[in-house]
Amino acid sequence: MASFSFLITNPEEFLQKLERDFLVYKENDLDSGNAITCALVAWHLTDWVWTERNGIENKKAKRDYQKRLTEKYDFFKMLDAVA
């Protein structure tokens, strides 16, 4: 994914971006734009993790992985709904 990511080259750096976005959200937790940004970035992190682990871009397999996350964890179900 690095060729499309500017300065972010791996899931760990994408997680750091999420952490920075979350700090911005915490400064004003009534700002729905900041909340949506965090949800979108958190959900997109699943794309990065999938690609890092599997090294391939198989959309059906990745979506199956994300579906398992939403079935197992309510948090991911919420992220999927927002994203």
PAMAR-221080 format. One record per atom (N, C-alpha, C, O): residue in one letter; x, y, z. Coordinates in steps of 0.1 Angstrom, whole numbers, plus 5000, padded with zeros to 4 digits. Atoms other than C-alpha are relative to their C-alpha. Example, Ala and Ser with C-alpha at 12.3 -4.5 7.8 and 13.67 -1.06 7.14 Angstrom:
% residues 2
A500949885000
A512349555078
A500950125000
A501950125007
S499149895000
S513749895071
S499250115008
S499750225009
This chain:
% residues 83
M500849885000
M500050005000
M500950135000
M500350244998
A499149884998
A503050235004
A500050094988
A500150214989
S499949915012
S502950354968
S498950104999
S499050194991
F501149915000
F499650524974
F499850085013
F498850145014
S500349954987
S500150645009
S500850125004
S500750175016
F499249884996
F502550945008
F501049965011
F501949885008
L499150034990
L504350935041
L499749885009
L500549835016
I500450124992
I502450645056
I500449874992
I499949864981
T499650125008
T504050315046
T499749875005
T500049764999
N500350134993
N502850045070
N498850025010
N498550135013
P501149994990
P499949965094
P500450075013
P499650155018
E499649934987
E501950095124
E500050154998
E499550225007
E500049865003
E502350435108
E498550054999
E498250165002
F501449965002
F498650435099
F499350005014
F498550095016
L500550004986
L497850345136
L500450135007
L499650195014
Q499549874994
Q499950645146
Q499250124995
Q498950215003
K500949895006
K497850865123
K498649995008
K498150105011
L501250014993
L494750725140
L500150065014
L499250135019
E499749954987
E496250805174
E500050155000
E499450225009
R499949855001
R496951165163
R498650054998
R498250155004
D501449965002
D493351195150
D499249995012
D498350085015
F500850024988
F491951065182
F500350115010
F499450155017
L499749894991
L493851325202
L499350134996
L498950205005
V500749885005
V492351595180
V498549995004
V497950085009
Y501350034996
Y488951435186
Y499750035015
Y498750095019
K500249984985
K489451435224
K500050145004
K499450185014
E500049864997
E490151805223
E498650064999
E498250165006
N501449955002
N486551855212
N499149884996
N498949864984
D500750135003
D484551535214
D498550034996
D497849934993
L501349975005
L481351715203
L500150034985
L499150054978
D499849975014
D482851775168
D499849874992
D500649784992
S500350125007
S481151515147
S501049974988
S501249854985
G499050015010
G483651575119
G501249925005
G501849834998
N498850074995
N486551465141
N499649855004
N500549765002
A500450134997
A484551165153
A499949914987
A500349794987
I500150085013
I483851055117
I501449974994
I501649864990
T498650025005
T487451105107
T500649885008
T501349795001
C499450114992
C488550865136
C499349874995
C500049774994
A500650135004
A485950605125
A500449964987
A500749844985
L499650035013
L486950625089
L501449945000
L501849844993
V498650044999
V490650595097
V500149875007
V500949785002
A500050134993
A490050315122
A499549884991
A500249784991
W500550115009
W488050115096
W501049984989
W501349864986
H499050025011
H490650175069
H501249935005
H501949874997
L498950074995
L493250045092
L499949854998
L500949784996
T500250155003
T491649695086
T500549974986
T501049864984
D499450025014
D492649735049
D501549985001
D502049894995
W498550004999
W496249805059
W500449875006
W501449815002
V499750124993
V496349515083
V499949884991
V500749794990
W500250115009
W494849275058
W501149994990
W501649884987
T499050005010
T497249375031
T501449965005
T502249894999
E498750034994
E500249365054
E500149855003
E501249795001
R500050144996
R499349015066
R500049904988
R500649804988
N500350095011
N498348865032
N500850044988
N501049954979
G499249965011
G500449065008
G499350004986
G500050024976
I500750005012
I497749054982
I498750095002
I498350115013
E501249925000
E494749264973
E498949924994
E498549934982
N501150095003
N491949014972
N498850065007
N498650045019
K501149924994
K488749224977
K499049915007
K498649945018
K501050084993
K486448934985
K500649945013
K499949945023
A499450064988
A488848775010
A500250115011
A499950085023
K499949894991
K489449115026
K498750035006
K498550065018
R501449974995
R485749185029
R499549895009
R498949925019
D500450114991
D485248835044
D500750025014
D500150005024
Y499249974988
Y487948925070
Y499350125008
Y499150105020
Q500749894994
Q486149255077
Q498749965005
Q498250015016
K501350054995
K482849075080
K500149925013
K499349945022
R499850074987
R484248845106
R500350095012
R499850075023
L499849904989
L485449145126
L498750065004
L498550075016
T501349944996
T481949295125
T499249905007
T498449945016
E500850104993
E480448975136
E500549975014
E499749945023
K499450034987
K482848925165
K500050125009
K499950105021
Y499849884992
Y483149285177
Y499050114996
Y499050154984
D500949895002
D480449545180
D500750134995
D500250214987
F499249885004
F483149815177
F500250014985
F500050114979
F499750015015
F483949705141
F498750024993
F498750074981
K501349995006
K480249685133
K499650154999
K499150204988
M500349865000
M479850055142
M500950074990
M500550154982
L499049945010
L483050145122
L499549984986
L499550074977
D500550045013
D481649965092
D498850084996
D498750134984
A501249925003
A478350145094
A500450154997
A499850214988
V499649865003
V480050485095
V500850014987
V500650114979
A499150005012
A482650405068
A499249974988
A499749974977
